[in-house]
Structure formats: structure tokens, C-alpha cells
């Protein structure tokens, strides 16, 4: 499983020639952690390219676009890596790219290969990530927080709320190095990862990375919690992960 965490603040975001912002946020809503609040841009020529300058350099492993108004199959590229847009079960369109390990950078350019005149994006995610093995019993539940009451005649009246997905997973048993010894990528470990997810900082969990379709359909962007790090005896430890989605639909 890929777990993205600790996206840096964004110092600047601008568009390539031939594109312009249509919303007054001028691209800042791309990074507000709320995919249901979108930024729109216009395209008059070329492929829209979003150039992002991060506040600090990171090893970028995950790039995601959520809440798109694009059709399926549109190519999105970051450097030599590319993926295509996918329509999710809730009707929204997303694109996720898993990038190979490379040098840390603070400059990321996202190219959207489309001739569409107006492009809407709910969130642009740029994160480092760690890869951890999962137990076989992970699951995703669609939570419906709608509130319903019955009338005197037992007729249902519903105050609808937007459903969201929740991932629960057990991370496979590992050593003290993975638990708290910096044994994961970027010097991370479970203890540091748990700290990075506190205070509802945004994260990404992708339990299935076997192919592009599975990446797109299983990726969950939202807030997460790492469970207790439990000692199992000797040099062996276990922990769990829960991620609640911030959906890209209001």
C-alpha cells in the first residue's frame, strides 16, 4: 500500500501560456484540502500546465487530481510519468500518478492533455509516500451520514449528507526499524507517520497498486489515523490504519 503524507505548503502556482484562471482564488483552492471546492481555468491553446512551487523540496511519489470536469481517458503527465483520468463510483473524475523515486524537488509541473475550453479541478495533491505491506483483511466501507426520521405514518424523511469512503487496514507485522527506527522510505517509520497524520492533516492511502484502474478506484484522499503500535514479542510489531475520505462532490 502507498501512503502519502505531509504535503508541503505551496509558495506559488501559475499556468502555462494559453491558460488563465477563471476563479478568483487564482489556483489557491487547489491546495485547500477540500476537493468539493473547485478551481476553474480556461484554455485557449496548448495543453494546460500547472506549475507548482512547494515551500520545501520533497521526493514526490504521489500526484493526484480530484474533482475534474474532464471525461475519462484524458492523459495527465508529471515529467516522464503519466496516467489517465478515471470516473469513480460516486460519479466524480480523478487521476492518480505513482512516481518513481527521484531527487527531492520543490518544482512540480502537471500537464493536462486536453483541448477542452474550461477545466475544473477540486484538488491537486503532491506528496511524498511510503510503501507498506498490508494484511489480507483490509476493507473499504461507504459511510452515509444522512439523517433520517419517521413521520407519524412511518414515512421516511431524510436530511441528506454526502457519503464518503472509509478504509480500515492492518499493516503487516514488521520489525522495530519499521515501527520507530526510520526503516521506511525517506527515513519514515510508523511512529513518525502517525505523528504526520495528526490534527487532520491530509493524506492518501492506495491499498491496490497492481494497475492504473485499481490505483484510481482504491485511492482515498482525506484524513487518517495510525493505530497503536503493538509489541508482539521479540523484534516484531503491528499497527493499523484508518483513512476517512474527503469526497470531491458537494
Buried (B, 14 or more C-beta within 10 A) or exposed (E): BBBBBBBBEBEEBEBBEEBEBBBEBBBEBBBEBBBBBBBBBBBEEEBBBBBBBBEEEBBBBBBBBBBBBBEEEBBBBBBEBBBBBBBBEBEBBBBBBBBEEEEEEBEBEBBBBBEBEEBBBBBBBBBBBBEBEBEEEBEBEEEEEEEEEEEEEEEEEEEEEBBBBBBBBBBBBBEBEBBBEEBBBBEBBBBBBBEBBEEEBBBBBBBBBEEBEEBBBBBBBBBBBBBEBEEEEEEEBBBBBBBBBBBBBE
